[in-house]
Amino acid sequence: MAKNHPQPLETSASPGAEKRTGEIRRCLDPCWKVPYPSERAIHLLQKEVFKMKRSASVPMEPKLSERNRSHIMAHKLFEVKFMPSGKKVSMPEGTSLSLAAHEAGITFDSSCGGRGKCGKCCAKAIAGNVGEPTAVEKNALSDEELRSGRILLCQRTLLGDTTIEVDPIRGAEEACLFHKQISLDAPGIVDSPFSKSHLELSVPTVEDPKADLERILEPLGRDLKIDMDLLPSIPRILRQSRFKPTLVFFQKELVAIESGNTTSDAYGIAFDIGTTTVAGYLVDLVTGKVLSSASTANKQGRHGADVISRITHANRKPDFLREMQLLVMETVATLIDRLLTECHVHSEHVYGLVFTGNTVMMHFLLNTTPENIAAAPFTPAFTRSLSGKAETLGLQNLPSHTRFITLPNIAGYVGADTVSVMVATRIHERPGNWLAIDIGTNGEVVLSSNGRLLTCSTAAGPAFEGGCISQGMRAIPGAVYRVELNEKPVCSVIGDVEATGICGSGLLDAVSEMVRTGVLHKSGRIQRQDQCPSLDPSIRNRIEITESVSRFILADGKKRVAVTQKDVREVQLAKGALRAGIDILLKEAGMTASQLDGILLAGAFGSNLRPQSIQGIGMLPHVPTEIITPVGNAAGAGAVLALLSKSDLDLASSLASRTEHIELSLSRDFQRTFLEAIEFENGAES
């Protein structure tokens, strides 16, 4: 007997477009496992919930028609309770538990964006029916874990009232310990694009009845622009201050007027919007001093660890692009509150924000689709530096006079963060041949050869930051960050607590040591114990190979921490891509690695790597380790410099326009170079 499905919803999309959308969803989003009518009902309910949550900053859409509302009402709602927070949400039958968790505001790890690939959205079903384990769960979780009720949120759907205990992401709201540091020379004379000036004006008289605005403009020059929103407050503040106001400028625009002399209170915040982590730096615009820094996980991470996952999510539904902007702005707002509270700075005295980050993050920041970056020819919507009012970004915790600047991008996958690195390191001014490498998800490389600038992006992926790694985590307490396999294996753990996972620097250390000791074959295969008889038993006995998994045990406490064969492959792909990009840039410049005068490692991750580990896995060319220099979060430092100096802000645009972008996908040598770079040349031969 045929099922009595509800009638299709009214839609402006053509049947062909609707069919293609369905095909894309089936390919990309396996967490939707419900019949067609329920899926539509979930979509409608999700839109309603999203609108209610964001009504303060998102224009309301037309209300649901009675016909569409019936689709929701026709499907029974079940309540999901999430522990330990106690948050509850009601969703239709068949809803993915990962979607329900998002709607309840639960933070959990979802490196793959809910596609069932990372196995990190672990939880425990305490009560209720959530169905049987899927093939993905059987592969990701042990039999013991499955028997105890462990599940993956993206793999289960709502079948009744349910209680779920979700493991929170440790450090999701705390600073990544390796992300704050910036290396910044003491600033000279501050010449910020955000400035203040105290005036002492003559009081109007019958003989001098000049208009208030003209009285202000006369000593300043008449080419000054005026924010029209400021006009109503001018008469009041002038008289309140007895015609001795302080004026606030953004470039050549008057953006605020304050009573009295407030020139000593002027602050700005520089932000590095990373795919994984967002860092903020509170700066005194009078002294040029960085007062405080803070970082936290990018809240977009719930939709995937890499930019492609996030672009895919943003393209699924019209509301989702706006959601991605809201998530990154919520992250920024959290840092603003933290920085201002810590330094006892009033938000009224924050006049400027400077944003840097990769091109995709800059698009999400400005609520602009990056969908055309995802496929050839990888075209961004904009690359130039842009500016505007901070309130247009949805920042409700800053005044209307606060302005923002985004630093320029170079190409679809070479963003403002790369430009910031060049500004901070002054690589273009260094004599000889220099490489600057920002080791992160995108893996940008810049080569300066006697003033000529070349750059490329290597799509290294999230492995270096713990993404897509079986027990990968951010650099927070509990993360293994250093590994040494000598007579006795030694793992250093952040916070000197028991190991719960491994961060990027620990992963590279571990793989490098596994290569050095012969645990890894040059192909990347984990050797069997009988293949490495010369190894000390304390190391050899840590090799475990079963039918389902091959791994090397790093820590064997309450929680066993290991590097799996899949983890090694992720490292190979990442380091191979980065090394291939370096080699191709060198070839493009007509030089070899032996001609390099220095290599600058930028980024929080790169600055905490041991040069011997990087070279041990072949990620960098063979050069003397003494010419490899960590430079901290140079992207953040470059944003701070642009906040403090008009000339550095102009320099950013100049460097972005003169840098030659090498598109690796067009290089005939890339595939061969990449395949060669994947191997561990120092690994075991047999």
C-alpha positions in Angstrom: 0.0 0.0 0.0 1.4 3.4 -1.0 2.4 5.7 1.8 0.2 8.8 2.2 2.8 11.5 2.1 1.8 15.1 2.7 1.7 17.3 -0.4 5.0 18.9 -1.4 5.8 22.3 0.1 5.4 25.4 -2.0 8.8 26.3 -3.5 10.2 28.7 -6.1 12.9 26.2 -7.0 12.5 24.2 -10.3 11.9 20.5 -10.1 15.4 20.0 -11.5 17.0 22.2 -8.9 15.0 20.4 -6.1 16.3 17.0 -7.4 19.9 18.2 -7.5 19.5 19.6 -4.0 18.3 16.2 -2.8 21.2 14.5 -4.5 23.7 16.8 -2.9 22.2 16.3 0.5 22.3 12.5 0.2 25.9 12.7 -0.8 27.1 15.2 1.8 24.9 14.8 4.8 24.4 11.2 6.0 23.1 12.4 9.3 19.7 13.0 7.7 18.3 9.5 7.8 14.6 10.2 7.8 11.8 9.8 5.2 11.2 12.7 2.8 8.2 14.2 4.7 10.0 14.2 8.1 13.0 15.8 6.5 10.9 18.7 5.2 9.3 19.0 8.6 12.7 19.2 10.3 13.8 21.9 7.8 10.7 24.0 8.5 11.0 23.6 12.3 14.7 24.4 12.1 14.0 27.6 10.2 11.5 28.6 12.8 13.8 27.9 15.8 16.7 29.6 14.0 14.5 32.7 13.4 13.4 32.9 17.0 16.9 32.5 18.4 18.3 35.2 16.0 15.3 37.6 15.9 17.3 40.4 17.5 19.8 40.5 14.6 18.2 38.7 11.7 15.2 40.1 9.8 12.2 38.0 10.3 11.0 36.0 7.3 7.3 35.6 6.4 5.4 33.3 8.8 4.7 29.7 8.0 1.6 29.2 6.0 -1.1 27.0 7.7 -0.3 24.4 5.0 3.4 24.3 5.8 2.7 24.4 9.5 0.7 21.2 9.2 3.8 19.4 8.0 5.4 20.1 11.4 2.3 19.3 13.4 1.8 16.0 11.5 5.1 14.7 13.0 5.3 14.0 16.7 7.7 16.0 18.7 10.0 14.3 21.2 12.1 15.9 24.0 15.8 15.5 24.2 17.6 16.3 27.4 21.3 16.9 27.3 23.4 16.2 30.3 25.3 17.5 32.3 23.9 20.9 31.2 20.3 19.9 31.6 19.3 21.7 28.4 16.2 20.4 26.7 14.9 20.8 23.2 11.8 19.3 21.4 12.3 18.1 17.8 10.4 16.0 15.3 10.8 12.3 15.2 13.7 11.3 13.0 15.8 14.4 13.7 19.5 13.8 13.8 20.8 14.0 17.4 23.6 16.2 16.2 21.0 18.7 14.9 19.1 18.5 18.1 22.3 19.2 20.1 23.0 22.2 17.9 19.5 23.6 18.5 19.9 23.1 22.2 23.2 25.1 22.1 25.3 22.1 23.1 29.0 22.4 22.2 30.6 19.1 21.0 33.3 18.0 18.7 32.3 17.7 15.1 35.5 18.0 13.0 33.9 16.5 9.9 30.8 18.6 10.1 28.5 15.6 10.9 29.5 13.5 7.9 30.4 10.4 10.0 34.1 10.6 9.3 35.9 11.8 12.4 34.2 9.7 15.1 34.5 12.6 17.6 30.9 13.5 18.4 30.8 10.9 21.1 28.0 10.8 23.7 26.2 8.3 25.9 22.5 7.4 25.6 21.3 7.4 29.2 17.6 6.9 28.5 15.3 6.5 25.5 15.5 4.8 22.2 18.1 6.0 19.7 18.2 3.0 17.5 21.0 0.5 16.7 24.7 1.1 16.1 25.5 2.0 12.5 28.5 0.7 10.5 30.3 4.0 11.1 29.8 3.6 14.9 31.0 0.0 14.8 34.2 1.2 13.1 34.8 4.2 15.4 33.8 2.8 18.8 34.9 -0.4 20.6 32.5 -3.2 21.4 32.8 -2.2 25.1 31.9 1.4 24.3 28.9 0.3 22.2 27.6 -2.0 25.0 27.9 0.9 27.5 25.6 3.1 25.4 28.3 5.2 23.7 27.0 6.7 20.4 28.0 9.2 17.7 25.5 12.0 17.6 25.6 12.3 13.8 24.7 8.7 13.4 21.5 8.5 15.6 18.1 9.9 15.1 15.3 10.8 17.6 12.9 7.9 18.1 11.3 9.0 21.4 12.0 11.1 24.5 15.7 10.7 25.1 18.4 11.7 27.6 21.9 12.1 26.2 25.1 12.7 28.1 27.5 14.7 25.9 31.2 14.9 26.5 32.0 18.6 26.4 35.0 19.8 24.4 37.6 20.6 26.9 38.9 24.0 26.3 36.1 25.0 23.8 35.8 28.3 25.7 39.3 28.6 27.1 42.4 29.9 25.4 44.5 27.6 23.4 47.8 27.6 25.3 49.9 27.8 22.1 47.9 30.4 20.3 48.3 33.7 22.2 51.9 34.5 21.7 52.8 37.3 19.3 56.3 38.6 18.6 56.0 42.4 18.2 58.7 45.0 18.3 58.0 47.9 20.5 56.0 50.4 18.4 57.4 53.8 17.6 55.1 56.7 17.1 51.5 55.6 17.1 49.8 56.8 13.9 46.6 54.7 14.1 43.7 55.1 11.6 41.6 55.4 14.7 42.5 58.6 16.6 41.3 61.3 19.0 41.8 65.0 19.3 40.9 67.5 22.1 39.6 70.9 20.9 39.1 74.2 22.8 36.6 76.1 20.7 35.4 79.6 21.1 31.9 80.0 22.6 29.2 81.3 20.2 28.3 84.9 20.7 26.0 87.4 19.0 29.0 88.6 17.1 30.1 85.0 16.3 27.0 82.8 15.8 28.7 80.3 13.7 27.0 76.9 13.5 28.2 74.2 15.8 29.4 71.9 13.0 31.2 74.7 11.2 32.8 75.7 14.4 34.2 72.1 14.8 35.3 71.8 11.1 37.0 75.2 10.9 40.3 74.1 12.7 40.2 70.6 11.3 39.8 71.2 7.6 36.6 71.1 5.5 37.5 67.8 3.7 36.5 65.9 6.8 33.6 63.5 6.5 30.9 63.4 9.1 28.9 60.4 10.3 25.4 61.7 10.0 24.3 59.6 13.0 26.6 61.9 15.0 24.9 65.2 14.1 22.0 65.2 16.7 24.5 64.8 19.6 26.8 67.7 18.6 24.9 70.6 20.2 24.4 68.9 23.5 28.0 67.6 23.9 29.5 70.9 22.8 27.6 72.8 25.5 28.1 70.0 28.1 31.8 70.3 27.6 31.8 74.1 27.4 33.0 73.8 23.9 36.0 71.7 24.9 35.1 68.4 23.3 37.2 65.4 22.2 36.7 64.3 18.7 37.1 60.7 17.5 38.2 60.0 13.9 38.4 57.0 11.7 40.8 57.9 8.9 39.2 61.2 7.6 35.8 60.7 9.1 34.5 62.2 12.3 32.7 59.3 14.0 32.2 60.4 17.6 32.3 63.5 19.9 32.8 63.2 23.6 32.6 65.6 26.5 35.8 66.8 28.1 39.4 65.6 27.4 39.2 61.8 26.9 42.3 61.5 24.6 44.0 59.1 27.1 41.2 56.6 26.7 41.5 55.0 23.2 41.6 51.3 22.5 41.4 49.0 19.6 41.3 45.2 19.2 43.0 43.1 16.5 41.6 39.7 15.7 43.1 36.7 13.9 40.1 34.7 12.7 41.5 31.2 12.3 39.6 28.2 11.0 40.2 26.5 14.3 40.9 29.3 16.8 40.1 33.0 17.0 42.7 35.2 18.9 42.1 38.8 20.0 44.6 41.4 21.1 43.5 44.5 23.1 45.7 47.5 22.2 46.1 50.9 23.8 46.0 53.3 20.8 47.8 56.0 22.8 50.9 54.0 23.9 50.8 51.3 21.3 51.0 48.6 24.1 49.2 45.3 23.8 47.3 45.1 27.1 46.0 41.6 26.9 45.4 38.7 24.6 42.9 35.9 24.5 41.8 33.1 22.3 39.0 30.6 22.0 37.7 27.9 19.6 35.9 29.2 16.5 32.3 28.3 17.1 31.9 27.5 13.4 33.9 24.3 14.3 30.6 22.5 14.9 30.1 22.4 11.1 33.5 20.9 10.3 37.2 21.4 10.9 38.1 22.7 7.4 36.8 25.5 5.2 35.3 23.2 2.6 33.0 21.6 5.2 31.9 25.0 6.3 31.3 26.3 2.8 29.3 23.1 2.1 27.2 23.8 5.2 26.7 27.4 4.3 25.4 26.5 0.9 22.8 24.0 2.1 20.1 26.5 3.0 19.7 30.2 2.7 19.8 30.8 6.4 23.0 28.9 6.9 25.4 31.6 5.5 24.0 34.1 8.0 24.4 31.4 10.7 28.1 31.0 9.9 28.5 34.8 10.3 26.7 34.8 13.6 28.9 31.9 14.9 32.1 33.7 14.2 30.8 37.0 15.5 29.6 35.2 18.7 33.2 34.0 19.0 34.5 37.5 18.5 32.0 39.0 21.0 33.1 36.5 23.6 36.7 37.6 23.3 35.7 41.3 23.4 33.9 40.8 26.7 36.8 38.8 28.1 39.5 41.3 27.1 37.6 44.4 28.3 36.6 42.8 31.6 40.2 41.7 32.3 41.7 45.2 31.6 38.8 47.2 33.1 38.2 49.0 29.8 34.8 50.5 29.0 33.4 49.4 25.6 32.6 53.1 24.8 36.3 53.6 24.5 36.9 50.9 21.9 37.1 52.7 18.5 38.6 50.3 16.1 38.8 46.6 15.2 41.2 45.1 12.6 40.4 41.6 11.3 42.8 39.2 9.6 42.2 35.6 8.7 42.0 33.3 5.7 39.8 34.4 2.7 36.9 32.1 3.6 36.8 33.4 7.2 36.8 37.0 5.9 33.8 36.1 3.6 31.9 34.6 6.5 32.8 37.6 8.7 31.1 39.9 6.1 28.2 37.6 5.5 29.3 37.0 1.9 29.1 33.6 0.3 32.5 31.9 -0.3 30.9 29.2 -2.5 32.9 30.2 -5.6 36.2 29.6 -3.7 35.3 25.9 -3.2 35.8 25.0 -6.9 38.0 26.1 -9.8 38.8 28.8 -10.6 38.5 29.5 -6.8 37.2 33.0 -7.2 36.6 35.1 -4.1 33.9 37.8 -3.9 36.5 40.4 -2.8 40.2 40.6 -1.9 40.7 44.3 -1.1 40.7 45.8 2.4 37.2 46.8 3.5 35.8 48.8 6.4 32.5 49.8 8.0 30.6 50.1 11.3 31.1 47.2 13.7 27.4 47.2 14.5 26.7 46.0 10.9 28.5 42.8 11.8 26.1 42.1 14.6 28.4 43.1 17.4 26.0 44.3 20.1 28.5 44.8 22.8 30.3 47.7 21.1 29.1 51.3 20.5 27.8 52.6 17.2 31.0 54.7 16.6 33.3 51.6 16.6 34.7 50.9 13.1 36.3 47.8 11.6 38.8 47.1 8.9 39.5 43.8 7.2 43.0 43.4 5.9 43.3 42.4 2.2 43.4 38.9 0.8 45.5 37.7 -2.1 43.5 34.8 -3.6 40.8 32.3 -2.7 43.1 30.3 -0.5 45.8 32.9 0.4 44.2 35.3 2.8 44.7 38.3 4.9 46.5 36.2 7.5 49.3 35.6 5.0 49.5 39.3 4.3 49.6 40.0 8.0 52.6 37.6 8.3 54.4 39.5 5.6 53.7 42.8 7.4 54.9 41.5 10.8 58.0 39.8 9.6 59.0 42.4 7.0 60.0 39.5 4.8 60.0 41.7 1.7 62.7 43.8 3.2 65.0 41.0 4.1 68.1 40.6 1.9 68.5 37.2 0.2 66.0 34.3 0.0 63.5 33.8 2.8 60.5 31.5 3.4 57.6 32.3 5.7 55.4 29.3 6.5 52.1 29.6 8.4 51.6 25.9 9.4 47.8 25.5 9.8 44.7 24.2 8.0 45.5 26.0 4.8 49.3 25.9 5.0 50.3 29.1 3.3 53.8 29.6 2.1 55.5 32.9 1.1 58.9 33.1 -0.6 60.8 36.4 -0.8 63.7 36.2 -3.2 65.6 39.5 -3.2 62.3 41.4 -3.0 60.3 39.2 -5.4 57.3 37.8 -3.5 55.6 34.5 -4.4 52.9 32.6 -2.4 50.8 29.5 -2.5 48.3 27.7 -0.3 48.9 24.0 0.2 45.6 22.7 1.7 47.4 20.9 4.5 44.1 20.2 6.3 43.3 20.2 10.0 45.7 17.5 11.1 48.3 19.9 12.4 45.7 21.4 14.7 44.3 18.0 15.9 41.5 17.8 13.5 40.6 14.5 11.8 43.0 12.8 14.3 41.6 9.9 16.3 42.4 11.5 19.6 43.4 15.0 18.4 42.6 18.0 20.5 43.6 21.6 20.9 46.7 22.6 22.9 44.9 22.6 26.3 45.6 20.7 29.6 45.6 17.0 29.0 47.1 17.2 25.5 50.4 15.4 24.7 52.6 18.1 23.2 56.1 16.6 23.2 57.2 13.0 22.6 60.6 11.4 23.0 61.3 7.7 22.2 64.7 7.0 23.8 65.4 4.2 26.2 62.1 4.9 27.8 59.3 6.7 26.0 58.5 10.1 27.5 55.3 12.0 26.7 55.0 15.6 28.0 51.4 16.7 28.7 50.2 20.2 29.0 49.3 21.1 32.6 51.2 18.0 33.9 47.9 16.1 34.1 47.0 12.7 32.8 46.9 12.5 29.0 43.5 12.7 27.3 44.6 13.3 23.7 47.3 14.7 21.5 47.7 18.2 20.0 49.4 19.0 16.7 52.9 19.5 18.0 52.7 16.3 20.0 51.5 14.4 16.9 54.4 15.6 14.7 56.8 14.8 17.5 55.4 11.3 17.8 55.4 10.6 14.1 59.0 12.0 13.8 60.2 9.8 16.6 58.3 6.8 15.1 60.2 7.4 11.9 63.6 7.8 13.6 63.2 4.7 15.6 61.9 2.5 12.8 58.4 2.1 14.1 57.3 3.5 10.7 58.2 2.2 7.3 59.2 4.9 4.8 55.8 4.3 3.2 54.1 5.4 6.4 53.1 1.9 7.5 53.3 1.0 11.2 55.6 -1.9 11.4 54.8 -5.2 13.2 56.7 -6.0 16.3 58.6 -8.8 14.6 59.7 -6.3 11.9 61.7 -4.2 14.3 63.5 -6.6 16.6 66.3 -4.2 17.4 63.9 -1.8 19.1 64.0 -1.5 22.9 61.1 -3.6 24.2 59.7 -0.6 26.0 59.1 0.9 22.6 58.4 -2.2 20.5 55.7 -3.4 22.9 53.7 -0.3 22.3 53.0 -1.4 18.8 49.5 -2.9 18.5 48.2 -4.3 15.2 44.8 -6.0 15.0 42.4 -6.7 12.2 40.6 -3.4 12.8 43.4 -1.0 13.7 47.1 -0.5 13.8 48.4 1.9 16.4 51.3 3.0 18.6 50.5 3.6 22.3 51.8 6.9 23.7 50.1 6.9 27.1 48.4 4.0 28.9 46.7 5.6 31.9 43.0 5.8 32.5 42.6 6.9 28.9 44.8 5.2 26.4 46.3 7.7 24.0 47.7 6.4 20.7 48.7 7.3 17.2 46.8 5.2 14.7 47.6 4.2 11.1 45.0 6.6 9.9 46.6 9.4 12.0 49.9 8.8 10.3 48.2 8.9 6.9 46.7 12.3 7.8 50.1 13.6 8.7 51.6 12.3 5.5 48.9 14.1 3.4 49.4 17.3 5.3 53.2 17.4 5.3 53.3 16.2 1.7 51.1 19.0 0.6 53.1 21.6 2.5 56.5 20.3 1.3 55.3 20.1 -2.3 54.2 23.8 -2.1 57.6 24.8 -0.8 59.4 22.9 -3.5 57.3 24.3 -6.3 57.8 27.9 -5.1 61.5 27.3 -5.0 61.5 26.0 -8.5 59.3 28.9 -9.7 61.9 31.3 -8.3 64.7 29.3 -10.0 66.5 28.3 -6.8 67.1 25.4 -4.5 66.7 25.0 -0.7 70.4 25.4 -0.2 70.1 29.0 -1.3 67.7 29.9 1.5 68.9 32.3 4.1 66.1 31.6 6.5 62.8 30.0 7.2 60.2 31.7 9.4 57.7 29.5 11.1 54.5 31.5 11.8 51.4 30.6 13.7 50.9 29.3 17.2 51.4 25.7 16.0 54.5 26.3 13.9 56.1 28.3 16.7 55.9 25.3 19.1 57.4 22.7 16.8 60.9 21.4 17.2 62.9 21.9 14.0 64.3 18.4 14.3 60.8 17.0 14.3 59.7 19.0 11.3 62.7 17.9 9.3 62.5 14.4 10.7 59.2 13.8 8.8 60.5 15.7 5.8 58.0 18.6 6.0 60.8 21.1 5.4 63.8 20.9 3.0 67.2 19.9 4.3 68.6 23.1 5.7 70.6 23.9 8.8 68.2 24.0 11.8 69.8 27.2 13.0 68.2 29.1 10.1 64.7 28.0 11.1 63.1 30.6 13.3 59.7 30.6 15.0 58.0 34.1 14.9 54.9 33.4 17.0 51.4 34.4 15.8 52.7 36.7 13.1 49.2 37.0 11.6 48.0 38.5 14.8 51.1 40.7 15.1 50.5 42.0 11.6 46.9 42.9 12.5 48.1 44.8 15.6 50.6 46.7 13.5 47.8 47.7 11.1 45.7 48.8 14.1 48.5 51.1 15.3 49.9 52.4 12.0 48.4 53.9 8.8 51.6 53.1 7.0 51.4 49.4 8.0 47.8 49.4 6.9 48.8 50.8 3.5 51.7 48.3 3.4 49.3 45.4 3.7 47.4 46.5 0.6 50.7 47.1 -1.3 52.1 43.6 -0.4 48.8 41.9 -1.3 48.8 43.5 -4.8 52.5 42.8 -5.6 52.7 39.2 -4.4 52.6 36.6 -7.2 50.1 33.8 -6.4 51.1 30.4 -7.7 48.1 28.1 -8.1 49.4 24.6 -7.3 46.5 22.9 -9.1 47.8 24.3 -12.4 51.4 23.1 -11.8 52.4 20.2 -13.9 54.8 19.1 -11.2 52.5 19.2 -8.2 51.2 15.7 -8.3 54.6 14.1 -8.8 56.2 16.4 -6.1 53.3 15.7 -3.7 53.6 11.9 -4.1 57.3 12.1 -3.5 56.8 14.3 -0.4 54.4 11.9 1.2 57.0 9.3 2.0 59.2 9.3 5.1 62.7 9.2 3.5 64.2 8.3 6.9 61.7 5.5 7.6 62.4 1.8 7.8 63.3 0.1 4.5 61.8 -3.3 5.2 
